[in-house]
């Protein structure tokens, strides 16, 4: 069913700019007594959603090593090809990442790496302030990914069953 | 004209890094040896000057062109004689990149082409892929997708309302509408973990279910939203300045609008009641109770009225969808396309193998092609994909509504003043990411 929108029928000359301006100012003035909606960043911080997909973080095992087993799922699913992974193998035959680099500058923060990770190793997290002075500074190596401390996204995680 | 040859180096998007770790570069066209294809220099498109006419560039860096649109205007005094739009400044190669991505990997790409309507694009892409795969999605997924589509329509129209009012000289509606948009962003942030680039859908379902208490937040947003829309209308609809700056500008008659291929609010403002949601329903839109607003004169003022009314109708649809939201799974029970849940994938060998095969090889649709059209905030948005049976589409094509809407701008601005070009261009609601793709 189509409805026709209502149009004002009066002519342009009949309208008064003064009246319109005063009306507008009255409406705007009313807003001064409404609660504030702005925050004073960076003094005040916005509380991010627990599902926020931001800067990556590599979780570690009890012995302090990365959980990653270099299975190669995240570089193959990454739509922007920002993950560089070179797998290695220790004397016990366990795979681990020799090189694991994420270019946060190239990353589009879709979170697919976390979605496919079978070891809960790579995560996107609740962090967004990653400015750097150079492009190279955006390439996070394994140590830097493990050194991140921000909380990780609860998407695709057992802690948030509805997001799994 | 002599043909000059230019060398183009293109970074291969999928092969990634070469042995030394640098991005691989392959010359497509070479001057000597190899493949040599002559690309003629572009023809001079600027109009020839005669008499007292003046030629000016509006854009591509002008904020009132809503992106990187360049309009070459031929002026007689302050009256526009001719207008030639130049596009392509935001070309990102989405369609070509899509040919090297699995269907699920294309979904983040759709966030970025029409960046004001990311959830709606995700839904359209998923619908197209599902048509290709022959999948029927679950009821809960359908309703959640409707909610996402309509929230993103409201969001997009709010951006349009704010920026257009700022172009025409009213600053307050901009702040109010962007506050409302921020509230929708908070809803999307809680749901998907991102505000602008949602990547909401997956083939056969959604990335995540809504978190607990989300529907209450959505309802409280809708309760406040109508009041703000009333306030904005109070400022604009009967405002003499607003009426004077918009009435009678860029008039398109119904016949012209159809002949120029307009769609969406542009077409409806001209009095043609065409809405994909009504005429070719998807996601069970025929079961929702909503009206299609239609304009009378087809000018900028009618487009404003139609879009404001569309926001109200979208809010109506979201309310109905929240009321009928059924329980149940969000993903189809189809192991061909859906990843096993994380707990399952990490606990069982079979699921783990399935998980790895699904990610490494990707879901494979049967050979065929699919076109799906949805009503985006800008008009009829189409996704067309051709499959040859592999995990990646052979061709992925977008039908961008604002490209066709923009094509009518030379006709609409002819004979109007330079300052009215801004208002007319704003009324089209162009998104250059979608036009240049």
HADDOCK unambig.tbl for C-alpha pairs under 7 A between the chains (distance, minus, plus):
assign (segid A and resid 1 and name CA) (segid B and resid 291 and name CA) 5.53 0.50 0.50
assign (segid A and resid 1 and name CA) (segid B and resid 292 and name CA) 6.32 0.50 0.50
assign (segid A and resid 2 and name CA) (segid B and resid 273 and name CA) 6.18 0.50 0.50
assign (segid A and resid 2 and name CA) (segid B and resid 291 and name CA) 5.63 0.50 0.50
assign (segid A and resid 2 and name CA) (segid B and resid 292 and name CA) 4.63 0.50 0.50
assign (segid A and resid 2 and name CA) (segid B and resid 293 and name CA) 5.86 0.50 0.50
assign (segid A and resid 2 and name CA) (segid B and resid 294 and name CA) 6.46 0.50 0.50
assign (segid A and resid 3 and name CA) (segid B and resid 291 and name CA) 6.23 0.50 0.50
assign (segid A and resid 3 and name CA) (segid B and resid 292 and name CA) 5.92 0.50 0.50
assign (segid A and resid 3 and name CA) (segid B and resid 293 and name CA) 4.93 0.50 0.50
assign (segid A and resid 3 and name CA) (segid B and resid 294 and name CA) 5.89 0.50 0.50
assign (segid A and resid 4 and name CA) (segid B and resid 293 and name CA) 5.57 0.50 0.50
assign (segid A and resid 4 and name CA) (segid B and resid 294 and name CA) 4.63 0.50 0.50
assign (segid A and resid 4 and name CA) (segid B and resid 295 and name CA) 5.80 0.50 0.50
assign (segid A and resid 5 and name CA) (segid B and resid 293 and name CA) 5.90 0.50 0.50
assign (segid A and resid 5 and name CA) (segid B and resid 294 and name CA) 5.84 0.50 0.50
assign (segid A and resid 5 and name CA) (segid B and resid 295 and name CA) 5.61 0.50 0.50
assign (segid A and resid 5 and name CA) (segid B and resid 305 and name CA) 6.53 0.50 0.50
assign (segid A and resid 5 and name CA) (segid B and resid 306 and name CA) 6.48 0.50 0.50
assign (segid A and resid 12 and name CA) (segid B and resid 240 and name CA) 6.73 0.50 0.50
assign (segid A and resid 12 and name CA) (segid B and resid 243 and name CA) 6.83 0.50 0.50
assign (segid A and resid 12 and name CA) (segid B and resid 244 and name CA) 5.76 0.50 0.50
assign (segid A and resid 15 and name CA) (segid B and resid 240 and name CA) 5.05 0.50 0.50
assign (segid A and resid 16 and name CA) (segid B and resid 240 and name CA) 5.99 0.50 0.50
assign (segid A and resid 17 and name CA) (segid B and resid 240 and name CA) 5.56 0.50 0.50
assign (segid A and resid 17 and name CA) (segid B and resid 241 and name CA) 6.26 0.50 0.50
assign (segid A and resid 20 and name CA) (segid B and resid 239 and name CA) 5.19 0.50 0.50
assign (segid A and resid 20 and name CA) (segid B and resid 240 and name CA) 6.11 0.50 0.50
assign (segid A and resid 24 and name CA) (segid B and resid 235 and name CA) 5.57 0.50 0.50
assign (segid A and resid 49 and name CA) (segid B and resid 189 and name CA) 6.20 0.50 0.50
assign (segid A and resid 49 and name CA) (segid B and resid 190 and name CA) 5.28 0.50 0.50
assign (segid A and resid 49 and name CA) (segid B and resid 193 and name CA) 6.57 0.50 0.50
assign (segid A and resid 51 and name CA) (segid B and resid 190 and name CA) 6.47 0.50 0.50
assign (segid A and resid 51 and name CA) (segid B and resid 192 and name CA) 6.67 0.50 0.50
assign (segid A and resid 51 and name CA) (segid B and resid 193 and name CA) 4.44 0.50 0.50
assign (segid A and resid 52 and name CA) (segid B and resid 189 and name CA) 6.82 0.50 0.50
assign (segid A and resid 52 and name CA) (segid B and resid 193 and name CA) 3.82 0.50 0.50
assign (segid A and resid 52 and name CA) (segid B and resid 194 and name CA) 6.03 0.50 0.50
assign (segid A and resid 53 and name CA) (segid B and resid 193 and name CA) 5.22 0.50 0.50
assign (segid A and resid 53 and name CA) (segid B and resid 194 and name CA) 6.13 0.50 0.50
assign (segid A and resid 73 and name CA) (segid B and resid 359 and name CA) 6.83 0.50 0.50
assign (segid A and resid 73 and name CA) (segid B and resid 360 and name CA) 6.76 0.50 0.50
assign (segid A and resid 76 and name CA) (segid B and resid 360 and name CA) 6.47 0.50 0.50
assign (segid A and resid 77 and name CA) (segid B and resid 359 and name CA) 6.46 0.50 0.50
assign (segid A and resid 79 and name CA) (segid B and resid 105 and name CA) 5.53 0.50 0.50
assign (segid A and resid 81 and name CA) (segid B and resid 16 and name CA) 6.68 0.50 0.50
assign (segid A and resid 110 and name CA) (segid B and resid 108 and name CA) 6.46 0.50 0.50
assign (segid A and resid 110 and name CA) (segid B and resid 199 and name CA) 6.55 0.50 0.50
assign (segid A and resid 118 and name CA) (segid B and resid 346 and name CA) 5.86 0.50 0.50
assign (segid A and resid 156 and name CA) (segid B and resid 342 and name CA) 6.46 0.50 0.50
assign (segid A and resid 157 and name CA) (segid B and resid 342 and name CA) 6.90 0.50 0.50
assign (segid A and resid 158 and name CA) (segid B and resid 343 and name CA) 6.75 0.50 0.50
assign (segid A and resid 162 and name CA) (segid B and resid 208 and name CA) 6.50 0.50 0.50
assign (segid A and resid 162 and name CA) (segid B and resid 209 and name CA) 5.13 0.50 0.50
assign (segid A and resid 162 and name CA) (segid B and resid 210 and name CA) 6.80 0.50 0.50
assign (segid A and resid 162 and name CA) (segid B and resid 211 and name CA) 6.26 0.50 0.50
assign (segid A and resid 163 and name CA) (segid B and resid 208 and name CA) 4.36 0.50 0.50
assign (segid A and resid 163 and name CA) (segid B and resid 209 and name CA) 5.42 0.50 0.50
assign (segid A and resid 164 and name CA) (segid B and resid 208 and name CA) 6.27 0.50 0.50
assign (segid A and resid 164 and name CA) (segid B and resid 341 and name CA) 6.36 0.50 0.50
assign (segid A and resid 164 and name CA) (segid B and resid 342 and name CA) 6.71 0.50 0.50
